Amino acid sequence: MDISAKEITQDQLIRSIKASNEPNSSIRYGFILGAGASINSKIPSGNELAEKWYKELKEDISDNALKIWQDSISGFDESKISESYTKIFEKRFEANYQAGYQELQKYMDRARPSIGYSFLAQLLDETPNKFVITTNFDTMTEDALFEFKKSRPLVLGHELLSNYINPTSPSRPTIIKIHRDFLFDPYNTDGTTKTLDEQWEKALKPVLMENAIIVLGYGGNDDSLMNYLKNIQDRKPIYWCHRGDKSGLSDKIKGVLTKQDFTVSIKGFDQFMLLVNDRLGFEPLIDRENIDNSQIIKNAIEYAETYKRQLERLGESSLDDDGKRAIEKLLPSWWEFELEARNEKDLDKKDVIYNQGLKKIPNSHELMCNYAIFLDDSREEYDEAEKYYKKALELNPDGANNNGNYAFFLHNIRKEYDEAERYYKRALELNPDGVNKNGNYALFLHNIRKEYDEAERYYKKALELESDDANNNGNYALFLHNIRKEYDEAERYYKKALELESDDANNNGNYAQHLLAQGRKAESVTFLEKAFKNDQTEGDLTVELWFYRLAHFPEYFEEAKIELDRLLEDGHKSIGWDLSENITQAEKEGFKDIRILEDYAKRITDL
């Protein structure tokens, strides 16, 4: 189907949003938010849930029953599973719909608004643009308004509340949940989402006649809203934001959009809202130079740190020049140097950037500690690194990050384990909910103390705090494989880690080892090659990778021996690493002289 709407740039749209905030402007915008806007708030998308429930259906009913059910759905397509979301929900929870709603409520209860919602909250609170229409059940928009702006929006989570909409001069942000709030028996089945409730139809018409609508994170799979948008007369234009090429928009979306509407390519909800926030010139939600003085610190110090971390991560992502300039206005001045250093590939130039930053901001313990990490990881100048770790601690002895990073250095480089544990414990005392601190201490307990139950407790705590941390998923997978021998669970965490960071050398190498130890040699090749390609430093991982080639790939036999001898002579080892499973598997594969492997394994893993 051809698309009638005209494509414009996000800068054109943002400029128009800014114009709506000018005095006496008659321009008004509202938003339609779909599940895609809440993904970074840790709420699964409709597609993720549909895939999960469909997998459970396949486990619970016979192939024949599944086929009959699939045939009953017009146009059912496994490759477009989200289009059948409501039908899958109905079938999966036909024994008890309440169980389905409880599962949805579980996701909503643990979610926190992503950084994009904080920017949306400022726009809704400080401009005449007040309306959000959403198919979501979550509370991310109102939570952001409460937490960041102390604003009290009008939340209409049920059609019986529709009469309270003020379409022409709303005094406060108004959130319209056309499928109800998740606490009010939400609409989630095919029957309830087929058509829009009559009360909503009546109430929404004047809203759409007064407000142009910006669509974010919505795939257009809901018949009730899509049919309503298609048929309503005299509405204002729709600006349908999408990622990628507009040709990828569904026929449903193309059928709704007319010549008066627009399509807009954006990089994501959070980045788009960041640029809107920057163009409108709102005051930062945190004090750039001293986070402890932030207004939101006074409300919730923990959430301020989360906000700051998300800004840093957003700064690390592939922002364009406008995005980089916008993010620099919101973060502390030292972060400008940190961001520049992280984006620089040349190590000598990185070093210069850090030193320029420290010369300009000599009391920045954050930049001091990050420079120490650079000297440690990239330069392998350990004495210099320790000097800067200690300087950072002198400047801020109660900094959880400073204590945690120095603990990791003492653990991995100095092998001063008692001192390392002292600093780990201090870091966790200062910040018990630090993701990296819990994950690194778990590694310490696992590999050094051999306190496996305690290690698992900290691994789980780290993943509970941040389920999408690739490093902790990979480390826990390794623990499950090597210690618990729970290979299926280990594989699940390896796949999650690689889904999050597909090029991570350690996780690719460890997953390759996992596959090789199980005799899945053909599957391992891709991951082993990725590990070699992305292994930037010669260390523990490099030694392990060459051992796997020696043990399982005869074509590398001579080269592997040469490389292992060179690495071992240079002092590179993998102390305590368990290579026994690979030796056993290599013997099954017909390795001729198993004593060669045993000798190398001993040299690699012994002190």
C-alpha positions in Angstrom: 0.0 0.0 0.0 1.3 3.5 -0.9 1.6 6.1 1.8 0.0 9.5 1.4 1.7 11.3 4.3 4.7 13.5 3.6 8.1 12.7 5.3 9.7 15.5 7.3 12.7 15.5 9.6 12.7 15.4 13.3 14.3 18.9 13.4 11.3 20.3 11.5 8.9 18.7 13.9 10.9 19.9 17.0 11.0 23.4 15.6 7.2 23.3 15.3 6.8 22.0 18.8 8.9 24.9 20.0 6.7 27.3 18.1 3.7 26.0 20.0 5.2 27.3 23.2 5.5 30.9 22.0 3.1 33.4 23.7 -0.3 33.6 22.1 0.4 30.5 19.8 -2.7 28.6 18.8 -0.7 25.5 17.9 -1.3 22.5 20.3 0.2 19.1 20.3 -0.8 15.9 22.0 0.9 12.5 22.0 -0.1 8.9 21.3 2.3 6.6 23.2 2.6 2.9 22.5 4.6 0.1 24.2 7.8 1.1 22.4 8.0 4.3 24.5 8.2 2.2 27.6 10.9 -0.4 26.6 13.7 1.5 28.3 11.5 1.7 31.4 12.0 -2.1 31.6 8.4 -2.9 30.4 8.4 -5.6 27.7 7.0 -4.6 24.4 3.9 -6.2 23.0 6.1 -8.2 20.6 8.2 -9.6 23.5 5.1 -10.6 25.5 3.5 -12.2 22.4 6.6 -14.2 21.7 6.9 -15.3 25.4 3.2 -16.3 25.6 3.3 -18.0 22.2 6.3 -20.1 23.3 4.4 -21.1 26.5 1.4 -22.1 24.4 3.5 -24.3 22.3 4.7 -26.0 25.4 1.3 -26.4 26.9 -1.0 -27.6 24.1 -0.6 -30.3 21.4 0.7 -29.5 17.9 -2.7 -30.4 16.5 -4.5 -28.1 18.9 -2.0 -25.3 18.1 -2.5 -25.8 14.4 -6.3 -25.6 14.7 -6.0 -22.4 16.8 -3.6 -20.9 14.3 -5.9 -21.7 11.4 -8.8 -19.9 13.2 -6.9 -16.6 13.1 -7.1 -14.7 9.8 -3.6 -13.9 8.5 -1.7 -15.4 11.4 2.0 -15.0 10.8 4.7 -16.2 13.3 7.1 -13.6 11.8 4.7 -10.8 12.7 3.7 -12.2 16.1 2.8 -8.8 17.6 -0.1 -8.4 15.2 -1.8 -11.3 17.0 -1.0 -10.1 20.5 -4.6 -10.0 21.8 -5.5 -13.4 20.4 -2.3 -15.0 21.9 -3.2 -13.4 25.3 -6.7 -14.8 25.1 -5.4 -18.3 24.2 -2.5 -18.3 26.7 -4.7 -17.3 29.6 -8.0 -18.8 28.6 -7.9 -20.9 31.8 -7.7 -17.8 34.0 -7.5 -14.3 32.5 -6.7 -12.9 36.0 -3.3 -14.7 35.8 -2.5 -12.7 32.7 -3.4 -9.4 34.3 -1.3 -10.4 37.3 1.7 -11.0 35.0 1.2 -7.6 33.4 0.8 -5.9 36.8 4.1 -7.5 37.9 5.9 -5.7 35.0 4.2 -2.4 35.7 5.0 -2.6 39.5 8.8 -2.9 39.0 9.1 -0.4 36.1 10.6 3.1 36.5 10.3 5.9 33.9 13.1 6.1 31.5 15.0 9.4 30.9 12.7 10.2 27.9 9.7 10.3 30.2 11.4 12.9 32.4 11.7 15.2 29.4 8.1 14.5 28.4 7.0 15.4 31.9 8.7 18.8 31.6 7.0 19.4 28.2 3.5 18.5 29.6 4.0 20.5 32.8 5.6 23.7 31.3 3.9 24.1 27.9 0.3 24.3 26.7 0.7 20.8 25.2 -1.1 18.7 27.8 -2.6 15.5 26.2 -1.2 11.9 26.2 -3.4 9.2 24.7 -2.0 5.8 25.3 -2.8 2.1 24.7 -0.4 1.3 27.5 -1.5 0.2 31.0 1.6 1.5 32.7 2.0 4.6 34.9 5.3 5.9 33.4 4.0 9.3 32.3 2.3 10.1 35.6 5.2 8.7 37.6 7.6 11.0 35.7 5.3 14.0 36.4 5.1 13.1 40.1 8.8 12.4 40.6 10.4 15.0 38.4 8.0 17.9 38.4 5.8 17.3 41.5 2.9 17.7 39.0 -0.5 16.2 39.5 -1.9 15.1 36.2 -5.4 14.1 35.4 -5.2 10.4 34.8 -8.3 8.9 33.0 -7.8 5.2 33.4 -11.4 4.2 32.6 -14.0 5.2 30.0 -16.4 6.3 32.8 -13.9 9.1 33.5 -14.0 10.4 29.9 -16.4 13.2 30.7 -13.6 14.9 32.7 -11.5 15.7 29.6 -11.2 19.5 28.9 -10.3 19.5 25.2 -9.8 23.2 24.8 -8.1 24.6 27.9 -6.8 21.8 30.2 -5.3 23.2 33.4 -3.0 20.2 34.0 -1.4 17.3 32.0 -4.1 14.8 31.0 -3.4 11.1 30.4 -6.0 9.2 28.6 -5.7 5.4 28.8 -8.1 4.0 26.2 -7.5 0.4 27.3 -7.8 1.4 31.0 -5.2 1.6 33.7 -3.7 -1.8 34.7 -5.5 -1.5 38.1 -9.0 -1.2 36.4 -9.4 -4.5 34.6 -7.6 -3.4 31.5 -8.6 -4.3 27.9 -6.2 -6.9 26.6 -8.3 -9.4 24.6 -9.4 -9.5 21.0 -13.0 -8.7 21.9 -12.3 -5.7 24.1 -9.8 -4.1 21.8 -11.7 -4.5 18.5 -13.6 -1.2 18.8 -13.1 1.9 20.8 -15.6 2.4 23.6 -18.4 4.8 22.6 -17.6 7.1 25.6 -14.0 7.5 24.4 -15.1 8.1 20.8 -17.2 11.0 21.9 -14.6 12.4 24.3 -11.6 12.1 22.1 -13.1 13.8 19.0 -12.7 17.4 20.3 -9.2 16.6 21.5 -8.1 15.5 18.0 -9.8 18.5 16.5 -7.8 20.8 18.7 -4.5 19.1 18.9 -2.1 17.8 16.3 -0.9 14.3 17.4 2.6 13.0 17.7 2.8 9.2 17.7 5.7 7.6 19.5 6.5 4.0 20.1 3.2 2.7 18.7 3.0 0.0 16.1 -0.6 0.5 15.1 -1.7 -3.1 15.9 -4.7 -2.0 17.9 -7.9 -2.1 15.8 -9.9 0.1 18.2 -7.7 3.2 18.0 -6.6 2.7 14.4 -10.1 2.4 13.1 -11.1 5.5 15.1 -8.2 7.5 13.7 -9.0 6.4 10.2 -12.7 7.4 10.3 -12.7 10.6 12.4 -13.5 13.7 10.5 -11.9 17.2 10.8 -9.0 16.1 13.0 -5.6 17.9 13.2 -2.6 16.3 11.5 -0.8 13.2 12.7 3.0 13.1 13.0 3.8 9.4 13.0 7.3 8.9 14.3 9.1 5.7 13.3 12.6 4.2 13.3 14.2 3.2 10.0 12.6 3.7 6.6 8.9 4.8 6.4 8.4 2.0 3.9 8.5 -0.4 6.9 5.3 1.0 8.3 2.4 -1.4 8.3 -0.5 -1.2 5.9 -2.7 -0.3 8.9 -0.6 2.8 9.5 -0.5 3.7 5.8 -4.3 3.4 5.7 -4.7 5.9 8.6 -2.3 8.5 7.3 -3.7 11.0 4.8 -2.1 13.8 2.7 -2.4 16.2 5.7 -0.3 13.9 7.9 3.5 13.4 8.3 6.0 10.7 8.9 9.1 11.4 10.9 12.2 9.2 11.3 13.6 9.3 14.8 16.3 7.2 16.7 14.1 6.4 19.6 11.8 7.8 22.2 14.5 8.9 24.7 16.7 10.6 22.2 13.8 12.4 20.5 12.5 13.7 23.8 16.1 14.7 24.8 16.3 16.9 21.7 12.8 18.4 22.3 13.9 19.2 25.8 17.0 20.9 24.6 15.3 23.0 21.9 12.7 24.2 24.3 15.4 25.2 26.8 14.0 23.8 30.0 16.0 24.1 33.2 18.1 20.9 33.9 16.5 18.6 36.4 19.9 18.1 38.1 22.5 20.6 39.3 25.3 20.1 36.7 28.2 20.7 39.0 26.9 19.3 42.3 24.3 16.6 42.1 23.7 16.7 45.9 22.1 20.1 45.4 19.6 18.9 42.8 15.9 19.4 43.5 15.3 15.8 42.7 18.0 14.8 45.2 15.8 16.4 47.9 13.0 14.2 46.7 14.8 10.9 46.0 18.6 10.7 45.9 18.4 7.2 44.5 16.4 8.3 41.5 18.7 11.2 40.8 21.6 8.8 40.5 19.5 6.6 38.1 18.7 9.7 36.0 22.4 10.6 35.9 23.4 7.1 34.9 20.9 7.1 32.1 22.1 10.5 30.9 25.6 9.1 30.8 24.5 6.0 28.9 22.6 8.2 26.5 25.7 10.3 26.1 27.6 7.1 25.2 25.1 6.1 22.6 25.4 7.1 18.9 24.1 10.6 19.2 24.4 13.1 16.4 26.1 16.5 17.0 22.9 18.1 18.2 22.3 15.2 20.7 25.9 15.5 22.0 25.5 19.2 22.6 22.2 18.7 24.3 23.6 16.0 26.7 26.6 18.1 27.6 24.2 20.8 29.0 22.7 18.3 31.4 25.7 16.5 32.8 28.5 17.7 35.1 31.4 19.6 33.4 33.8 16.7 33.9 31.6 14.5 31.8 32.4 16.6 28.7 36.0 15.4 28.9 34.9 11.8 29.7 32.5 11.6 26.7 35.2 13.0 24.4 37.7 10.5 25.7 35.3 7.6 25.3 34.6 8.5 21.7 38.3 8.8 20.8 39.9 5.6 19.5 43.5 6.7 19.6 45.0 5.9 23.1 47.5 8.7 23.0 44.8 11.2 22.2 42.6 9.8 24.9 45.4 10.3 27.4 45.7 13.9 26.3 42.0 14.5 26.7 42.0 13.1 30.3 45.0 15.2 31.3 43.4 18.4 29.8 40.3 17.6 31.8 42.2 17.1 35.0 44.2 20.3 34.5 40.9 22.2 34.1 39.0 20.4 36.9 41.8 19.1 39.2 39.3 18.2 42.0 37.1 16.0 39.9 37.3 12.6 41.7 35.1 11.2 39.0 37.4 12.1 36.1 40.4 11.1 38.3 38.9 7.6 38.8 38.0 7.2 35.2 41.5 8.1 34.1 42.8 5.5 36.5 40.5 2.9 34.8 41.9 4.0 31.4 45.5 3.6 32.7 44.6 0.2 34.2 42.6 -1.3 31.3 43.9 0.3 28.2 47.5 1.3 29.0 48.3 -1.5 31.5 50.3 1.2 33.4 49.4 -0.2 36.8 51.6 1.9 39.1 50.3 5.1 37.5 46.7 3.7 37.6 47.0 3.0 41.3 48.3 6.5 42.0 45.1 8.0 40.4 42.8 5.5 42.1 44.3 6.7 45.4 44.0 10.3 44.5 40.3 9.8 43.7 39.8 8.3 47.1 41.7 11.1 48.8 39.3 13.6 47.1 36.2 11.6 47.9 36.8 8.7 50.4 33.1 8.1 50.7 32.5 7.7 46.9 31.0 4.3 46.3 32.4 4.2 42.7 35.9 5.1 43.9 35.9 2.3 46.5 34.4 -0.2 44.1 36.8 0.5 41.2 39.9 0.4 43.5 38.6 -2.9 44.9 38.4 -4.3 41.4 41.9 -3.2 40.7 43.3 -4.8 43.9 41.4 -8.0 43.1 42.4 -8.4 39.4 45.8 -6.7 39.2 47.5 -6.6 42.6 45.9 -9.9 43.8 45.7 -8.3 47.2 42.5 -10.1 48.1 42.0 -9.1 51.7 42.4 -5.4 50.8 40.2 -5.8 47.8 37.4 -7.3 49.9 37.7 -4.5 52.4 37.1 -1.9 49.6 34.3 -4.1 48.0 32.5 -4.1 51.4 33.0 -0.4 51.8 31.6 0.3 48.3 28.5 -1.8 49.0 28.0 -0.2 52.4 28.0 3.2 50.7 25.8 2.0 47.8 24.1 -1.4 48.4 22.2 -1.1 45.1 25.2 -0.5 42.9 24.9 -2.8 39.9 28.6 -3.1 39.1 29.6 -3.3 42.7 27.3 -6.3 43.4 28.4 -8.0 40.1 32.1 -7.5 40.8 31.8 -8.7 44.4 30.0 -11.7 43.1 32.9 -12.5 40.8 35.3 -12.1 43.7 33.3 -14.5 45.9 33.0 -16.9 43.0 36.6 -17.0 41.8 38.6 -16.1 44.9 36.7 -17.0 48.0 34.9 -20.0 46.5 31.8 -18.9 48.5 29.4 -20.0 45.9 26.1 -19.5 47.6 27.0 -15.9 48.6 28.4 -15.3 45.1 25.1 -16.4 43.6 23.2 -14.1 45.9 25.2 -11.1 44.7 24.9 -12.2 41.0 21.1 -12.3 41.4 21.1 -9.0 43.2 23.0 -7.3 40.4 20.6 -8.8 37.8 17.6 -7.8 39.8 18.9 -4.2 39.9 19.7 -4.2 36.2 18.5 -7.2 34.2 19.9 -5.8 30.9 23.6 -5.6 32.0 25.5 -7.8 29.5 28.5 -8.2 31.7 26.6 -9.6 34.7 24.4 -11.8 32.5 27.6 -13.3 31.0 29.3 -13.7 34.4 26.3 -15.4 35.9 26.1 -17.7 32.9 29.7 -18.7 33.5 28.9 -19.4 37.2 25.9 -21.5 36.2 28.0 -23.5 33.8 31.2 -24.0 35.8 29.8 -24.2 39.3 26.1 -25.2 39.2 26.4 -27.3 36.0 23.0 -25.9 35.0 23.7 -25.8 31.3 20.3 -24.9 30.0 20.1 -21.9 32.4 23.6 -21.0 31.6 22.8 -20.9 27.9 19.8 -18.7 28.5 21.9 -16.1 30.3 24.7 -16.3 27.6 22.1 -15.6 24.9 20.8 -12.7 26.9 24.3 -11.3 27.3 25.1 -11.6 23.6 21.7 -10.2 22.7 22.6 -7.1 24.7 26.2 -6.8 23.4 26.8 -9.1 20.5 30.5 -8.1 20.0 31.6 -8.6 23.6 34.8 -10.6 23.5 34.5 -12.3 26.9 30.9 -13.4 26.5 31.5 -14.7 23.0 34.6 -16.6 24.2 32.9 -18.0 27.2 29.8 -19.0 25.2 32.1 -20.7 22.6 33.7 -22.7 25.5 30.2 -23.6 26.8 29.3 -25.0 23.4 32.6 -26.8 22.9 32.4 -28.5 26.3 29.0 -29.9 25.2 30.3 -31.2 21.9 28.6 -28.4 19.9 31.6 -27.6 17.9 29.9 -26.4 14.7 27.8 -23.9 16.7 30.8 -22.6 18.5 32.8 -21.4 15.5 31.0 -18.1 15.0 31.3 -17.1 18.7 35.0 -18.2 18.9 35.8 -16.1 15.8 33.9 -13.1 17.2 35.9 -13.4 20.5 39.2 -13.4 18.6 38.1 -10.5 16.5 37.1 -8.3 19.5 39.7 -9.4 22.0 41.7 -6.1 22.2 44.3 -7.1 24.9 46.5 -10.1 25.3 45.5 -11.6 28.6 43.4 -14.3 30.3 40.9 -14.5 27.4 43.5 -14.7 24.7 45.2 -17.7 26.4 41.8 -19.4 26.8 40.8 -18.8 23.1 44.1 -20.3 21.8 43.6 -23.3 24.1 40.1 -23.9 22.6 41.6 -23.9 19.1 44.3 -26.3 20.2 41.9 -28.7 21.8 39.1 -28.7 19.2 40.4 -27.5 15.9 43.2 -29.6 14.4 43.8 -27.1 11.6 45.1 -24.6 14.2 47.2 -27.2 16.2 50.7 -25.9 15.3 49.8 -22.2 15.4 48.0 -22.6 18.7 51.0 -24.2 20.3 53.3 -21.4 19.1 50.8 -18.7 20.3 50.3 -20.4 23.7 54.0 -20.8 24.3 54.5 -17.1 23.4 51.7 -15.9 25.7 52.8 -18.1 28.6 56.4 -16.9 28.2 55.1 -13.3 28.4 53.4 -14.2 31.7 49.8 -14.4 30.5 47.7 -17.0 32.3 44.2 -17.8 33.4 44.7 -18.7 37.0 42.0 -21.1 38.4 40.2 -21.5 35.1 38.6 -24.9 34.6 39.6 -26.5 31.3 38.8 -30.1 32.3 35.5 -30.2 30.3 37.2 -29.1 27.1 39.9 -31.8 27.6 37.3 -34.5 28.2 35.4 -33.4 25.0 38.6 -33.2 23.0 39.3 -36.8 23.9 35.9 -37.8 22.7 36.6 -35.9 19.4 39.7 -38.0 18.9 42.5 -35.7 20.1 45.6 -38.0 19.8 47.9 -37.1 22.7 45.7 -35.8 25.5 48.8 -35.2 27.7 49.6 -32.2 25.5 46.3 -30.6 26.5 46.8 -31.5 30.2 50.2 -30.0 30.2 49.0 -26.7 28.6 46.0 -26.6 30.9 48.3 -26.9 34.0 50.6 -24.2 32.7 47.7 -21.9 31.9 45.7 -22.3 35.2 48.3 -22.9 37.9 49.9 -20.1 39.9 
